[in-house]
Amino acid sequence: MTQVTAMLVMFVLYGVLPVAGLYLGYRGIKKVTAPKMLEYKAMPQLGYIPEKSLPVEVKTALEQINEKGEKLRVIYGDTNNDGKIDDKDTVNETYIMIQNLMDRHVPQAVADYRRLHDLDVGDGALADSTKIKHSNVTGKEALLDVLRTINTQFDDLLNASYHQDGQKLLATNRYLQQRFNNPAITTDIQKLNNNVNRVNSVSDADTKVKSQAIESPTGANDGQVSAEDIKL
């Protein structure tokens, strides 16, 4: 081993490796001690929110809005039923309202509450216990009222979609029943069957006569066989 190689090995062992170990250890400790962050995929404008900065009731309401809103986006946004929302779909007022609620109103309400929460130098009890001036609700209650209003609206839209799609199924069933139970169609089918049966009967009778003529070719000429009596 040359002197240069030995110096390079010493540099790696006593220089690079210790520094890399310290860096990775720092990153690992920082990741373990970092507060858990909440993410709502259907509402990316909310960003990442520290779990401890929101009460349990607020987190539950946001989870419900996130789930229902994602379903409603597909129902009212994917108008051509191709599995995706794009320029080929027709935008309606209901879809725009859903987008505004999830992209603007919910993030704004949560941001307002978090500012109230952060005003307290303690544990955030100010926003949870102090009534807002000229009102009878706290900051937490005001946020919950907003989220409950949106949740109720989403429930109404989901119910409306359920009944609307259900009516489509009922209408389809009524059409099919009328189509296949139509008396005129039934009569035509019966006539066709009668014609087929009549043709089959005539054919069977003709075949029977021919068979009898061949098997017993006797006529009125006293038992004598005549060429005219045999009909093929």
Secondary structure, DSSP 8 states (H G I E B T S, - for coil): --HHHHHHHHHIIIIIHHHHHHHHHHHHHHHHHS--EE--TT-GGG--EEGGGS-HHHHHHHHHHHHHHHHHHHHHH-TT-SSS-STTS---HHHHHHHHIIIIIHHHHHHHHHHHHHH-SSSSHHHHHSB-TTSS-BHHHHHHHHHHHHHHHHHHHHHHHHHHHHHHHHHHHHHHHHHHS-HHHHHHHHHHHHHHHHHHHHHHHHHHHHHHHHH----TTTT---GGG---
